[in-house]
């Protein structure tokens, strides 16, 4: 059998294949009022199409654990029960197609309160006439770039409140029917901001040393793992490197691949079952050498050196490319992003090409 279409077992959960959908924000929820952060028909049709296309696991986009945790005012949220009810409609459909439903729990930190990408994606000030903005939060009063506001530095009390928000979000995710929870620690959002010395200049127990900078992330993991069922897997998404120049004379350069391997061992000990390995997003000036499969070596290194299962991401666009990554033992699954936007039926096409099998809706059986 093709490696891409072998089932993947994590704890007691069996994911039918290893073609997985990466979290990709749709920036399409209502920005305010009772429907703020609530999934609607766009989200349903978006995820339903990929499930009908045979995708084994769908990780629903970054879903904010609090209103100020959103990237944009139009992000999905999971801080109230109305949001849970709407997400349940999606997870029920995915389950009916044989697709496992996962969700990425997120807090944008200092990169929050920005507009939709197709409207420029710039920051929305707390005093914006639209009323959609807020002052973002961060580990230190350092803006993402010159155009962004200085974030409010989190006190230790507020840090613990955010930890609790992640735990509450995990409880709601379970009630919404999700079977995989992923903690978003990548791309320069709040947890990643604490991890990197480039954005974390604190001098208390949450800053300075590696142990201190990883403290918040591990507290979130522990809080989520405590409420997430023992039989269900927990993922963590990380940026394996900030792509900042390493300089022996400046310890604030950024998070590195060595840090990631070291941290992966900690995550495994705290009950994380798989590391979703991406890169970048913390510093706007970083040079990222994007090319097909350019992030796979980081995933491979975690798998080899930390002994933690990994999913590879980053310009994976062809069935044979994905098959080779898995067959060579470089990752345990592939997470497709933009390719699944272009082709919701990637898994079915790949199965035909590689001789694999995927679940096909009976209504489409004549085309199998």
ABEGO torsion letter per residue (X at the ends): XBAAABBBBBEABBBABABBBBBBBAGABBABEAABGBBBAAAAAAAAAAAAAGBABBBBBBBBABAAABABAABBBAABAAAAAAAAAAAAAAAAAGBBBBBBBBBAEAABGBBBAAAGGBBBBAABAAGABBBBBBABBBBABAABBBBBBBBAAAAAAAAAAAAAAAAAAAAAGBABBBBBABGGBAAAAAABAAABABABAABGBAAAAAAAAAAAAAAAAAABBAABBBBBBBBABAGBBBBAABAAAEBBAAAAAAAAAAAAAAGBABBBBBBEGABAABBBBBBBGAAAAAAAAAAAAAGBBBBBBGGBABAAAAAAAAAAGABABBBBBAAAAABAAAAAAAAAAAGBBBBBBAAAAAAX
